[in-house]
Amino acid sequence: MAQEYTCADFEGLSGPTQNVLVSIGNFIRTFASSVVHYEYYVAWIGAIVNVLHLYILSRKSIRCNSINIFLMGTGICDMFCLCLFIHAYTLTLIFPDDRCWNYHSYINVFIEVWVSSLNDVLRRASAWLSVMMALTRFLIMKNSLNPKYQFLSKPKFALISMFLAFWVSLLVSVFYLIRVTITEVEPWTPADYCADYLATYSEKQYSSSVTKYFEANIVAAVQIFLVMDGLSKTIPAAILPTLTVLLIRELKVASDSKRKISVAMRKGNENSKTDHTTKMVILMTICFMSAEGPMGICTVVQGFVVEKSGYLGITFDLVVIFGLFVTINAISHCLICLAVSTQYRKCAKKVFCWDRCTARKKFPTLGTF
């Protein structure tokens, strides 16, 4: 468990205020330590669910429109982030005591820098993919009779949008990467109680630090990155409520039109599919806002409290807590698709032979020929 907060972490405040903040900070830190443990198991469930989710979305009958391609892109981002978290936490379970294992070898520090950057890129890209998916759905519904907007429903449009979102997200993270370098620090030596080591044994130890070009303005550089990173995650969460309201209004307009106009059965089926797709997008945007919004706000706040260790520590602990909601959100995508999308449900039944298994239960002799 991380070190507890003390009054020294909140310098410049009165004694009673410091005591209150210390109590709040220690409560949040203790809660965050427990959340990480449970998030590990939730992340395993999320990874398994996302494997099945991506397999269903990759079927030919599903990947024929842009919305499902956006879902696939979001699922890939979630899958990588879940796997990165599982890998990092598994190492702490296998090697709980870093006094007996040199965690800060060059290869480990190198991987940690790039893995954390990749996680950051994918989280940010996932946020903008959700915005693109909601915006695309709104434009498709708003201009359903305009042939100029038919390209929005094509998989090619979604693939190009995903490519752009990834590279824009990468550019933000490049600012972080160019200021980081790996330097050698004092050698690592095992603790006296560690077995299988000679008394004089030591290994090289490394740490990530700021390059000399940023040393003069290190605080300003960190602040700029954190604010940019936080805004890039908060802005999507701020845009999505507007898109959600617009989608709900378009859904109401479509429902009113169906009640007023008598259409053929085939047309009615298409309208039903449109309603289901829109409801699915609305539910996903609501879940995303609830999960990603608080984390983005915490990251922005970190940019303004870099030099205040107590406040900075509390924001990091809150990010850990909100990380559980992000993991749950990754699981919710598959459940929402199963609950709302008829096409997704049919494909899932076909993939996992649910229809065939049900038929065999009703008619056992079907499988004997």
N, C-alpha and C positions, 0 to 999 in steps of 0.2 A: 504494500500500500504506500502511496506517495506521502511525503512529509506533511504534517498538519500545518494549518495557517497559524501565524502568531501576530501579535499587535504590530510587530516590525513590518509586516507586509502592507500595513495601511497607515503609513506615516503621514503626518500632517493633519490628522483628525483627532477629535477629542477622545478621551479614554473610554467613555460609555459607547460612543459610536464604533470605536475599534473593537470593543468586546462583542458588540452585536454582529459586526461584519465577520469576525473570527468564527463565531458560532454558526452563522449562515454558511460561510465558506467551508467549514469542516463538515457540516451536514451534507452539503452538495457533493463534497469530495468523497465522503463515505458512500453516498448513494451512487455516485458515478462508478466507484470501484465495484459495487455489486452489479450494476447494469452491464458493465463490460463482460462479466462472467456469464450472465444470462444471454447477452447479445451473441456470444460465441455459438451457443446452441441454436439460437434463432437463425443465425447466419447459415449454419449447416442446413437447416430446413429450407431457407431461402435459396441456397445454391441448388439443392435437389429440385425444388419446385421450378426454378428458372431453367434448369436443363430440360425438363419436360415442356415448359412453356415455349422455349426457343425451338424445340423439336417440332412442336405443333405448328408454330408460326412459319417454319421453314418448308412446310408442305406446299405443293404446287397450287392447290385449291385455295390456300390462304394468302400466299404472297402475291396476289394479283392486283392489290390496290395499295395506295400510298400510306393509308392509315396503319395497315398491318405491318408495313415496312418500318414505319416510325416506331411501332411497338417492338419490333425485332431489335432496332437500334437501341432503344431504351433498355430492353432486356439484356443485351450484350454488355452495355455499360454497367448495369446492376450486377451482372454475373461476375465481371472482372473485379469490381469493388468488393463484393462479398468474398471472393476467393483470396484477395489480397489481405483482407481483415482476418480471415480464417488462418492463413499462413503465418501472419505476424503473431497472432495469439497462440497458435500451436507451438511456436518456438518458445514462448514464455512458459508453456506447460511442460515442454520437454526439458528445457534448461531454466528452471526457476531461479537458480542462484548464478548470477553472472560472475561471481567471484571464482567459480570453478570452470568457467568457459569464457573464452575471449570473444564476446559478442561484437567487439569493435575492431575486427580484422578488416583489412582493406576491402575484400570482396563483399563483406556484410554491409559496410558503410556505403559502398558504391551502389549495391542493390537497394538499400533503404532509401537513398536519395532519389533514385530513378523510379522506384515503386511508389513512393509517396507522391512524386510528381505525376505519374501516370494516374494514380487514384484521383488526384486533384483535377486533371484534365477530363477524365471520364465523368466525374460528378458534375462538373460545370457543363459539359456537353449534354449530359442527360437532362439537365434543367432546361436548356434551350430546345432540345428535341421535344419536350413536353409542350413548350410554347408553340413550336412549329406545327405539331400535330393538332393542337386545338385551333390554331389560326387557319390551317389548311381545311379542317372540317367545316369551320364557319364559312370560309370562302366558297367551298363546294356547295353548301346548302344555300347560301345567299345568291349564288349564280348558277343554280342547277340547270336553267334553261339557256344559258349562254355558252355556246360551243367554244368560245375563246378560253374558258376556264377548265376545260376537260382535262388539260395536261396535269392539273393538280391532283387528280385521282390516279395518275400513272405511277408505277413503282420507280421509274427513272427519276421523277421529281423528288421523291423521298430520299433516294440514294444520293443525289446531288446535294440536297439540303443537309443530310447527315455528314457528308464530306466537309462541307463548309463549316458546320457547327464544330466539328472536331478540330479543324485547323485554326479557327478563331480562338477556341479554348486553349489550344496548344500555345498560341502566341502569348496569351496572358501568363502561362506557366513558364515560358522561356525567360521572362523577366526574373523569375525566381531562380531558375537554373544557372543563368549566366553570372549570378552573384555568389554562387556556392562553389567551394573548392574542397578537396579532401587533403588534409594535412596530417602528418605524423605527430603524435603526442608522446607523452612518457610511456615507456614499455609497460605491458600488462604482466602482472605476476599473480599466480594463484594464491588463494588464502591458505593458511597453515593447515586447515582441516581438510583440504582437498586431496583426494587420493591420486595415485599414479603420476605424481609430479615430483621431479627432483627439487631439492631445496633452493637451487640457484636458477630454476627454470624461469624463462620470460619470453614474451612474444611482442612483436611490434603491434602498436595500437594506433588507430586513426580516428579522426573526427571530422565532421563536416563543418566548415567555417566560411566566413565571408572573404571574398577575394580582396586584394589590396586596393582595387579601384573603388570599392564601396566602403572601405573601412572608415573613411572620413565622415560619411553620412549614413552610417549603418542603420540608425534609428529611422531616418527619413525613408530609406529604401524599403525597410520592413513595413513601415506604415503605408507607403504607396501600394505595395503588393497586397497587403491584407485588405485595404479598402477596395482596391480594384477587384480582388477575388471575391470579397463579400458582396459587392454590388452586382457582380456578374451572376451571383446565385440568388440575390434578393430581388433583383429586377424581374426575372421570370415569375417569381412567386407573387410579385405585385401586379404583373400584367395578366396573369391567369384568372383572377376574379372577374375582370372586365370581359375576357373571352368567354368565361363560364356563363355570365349573364347574357351575352349576345347569343351563345349557343342555345340557352334555355328559351330565349325569345324566338329564335328561328324554329326551334322544335315546336313551340306553341303555334306559330304561324302555319307550319306544316300540318299540325293536327287539326287546326281550324279549316284548312283547305280541304282536307280529306272528308271532314264532316259535311262540307257544303257541296262538294263535287262528287258525283257518282262516277267511279272509274272501273275499268275492267279488273278481273281477279288478279291477273299477272301484274298489273300496275300497282294494285294494292299491296301485293307481296313485296315489291321493290320499296314502296314507301315504308313498310314495316321494317325492312332491313336498314333503311336510312335512319329511322327512329332509334333502332337498337344501337347502331354505330355511334350516333350522336350521344345517346345516354351513356355508352361506355366511355367515350372521351370525357364527358362531363364528370363522371365519377372518378376517373383517373386524375383529372386536373385538381379536383378537390383533395384527393389523397396526397398528391404531390405538394400542394400548397401547405398542407398541415405538416408534412415531413421536412421539406427542404427550406421553407421560409425561416423558421427559427435558427437553423444552422447558418444561413446567410447573414442574418442580423448579428449573430454572435461573432462572426468573422469580421464584419464591419466594425463592431465595437472594439475588437482586439486591436485594430489599426490605431485607435485613439487612446488606448491604455497600455501601449507597449512598454512604457517606462514605469508602470505601476504594477509591481509583481502580484499584489493581492488580487486586484481586479482582473488582471490577465489570467491568473490561475483559475479564477472562478469561471471565466468565459470558456477556457479549455475544458473544464469539467462539464459545463453545460453542453458543449459540443459532443462530448462523449455520451451524455444522456440522450440528446436528440438523435444521436447516431442509431439508437435502437428503433426509433420511429422510421428512420430512413430504411432500415433493414426490413421492418414490417411492411413498409410501402412497396418494397421490391416483391414481396410475397403477394401483395394484394392485386397486382396486375393480372396474374393468372386467374385468381378467384373472380375478379370482375369480369374478365372475358368469358369464363364459364357461366357466370350468372346472367350475363346480358346478351352476349353474341351467340345467335343461333348457329351461324356458320362455324364459329370456333368450337362450339359444343359438338356439332356433327363430325367435325374433323377429329376431335379428341376421341369420340366414340369409335371412329373408324381406325384410328391409329392404335388404340389399345383394345380393339376387338370387343368393345362392350356390347354392341348389337349382336355379334355372333355368339358371345357367351350367354346373353339373355335368351337368344333363340334356342340354344342347346339345352338350357334349363327347361324351357317350355316344351321342346320337341327333342328329346334325347336321341332318337333314332336318326336324326339328320346327319350326325357325324360318323355313322357306321358304314357309309358307302364309300 
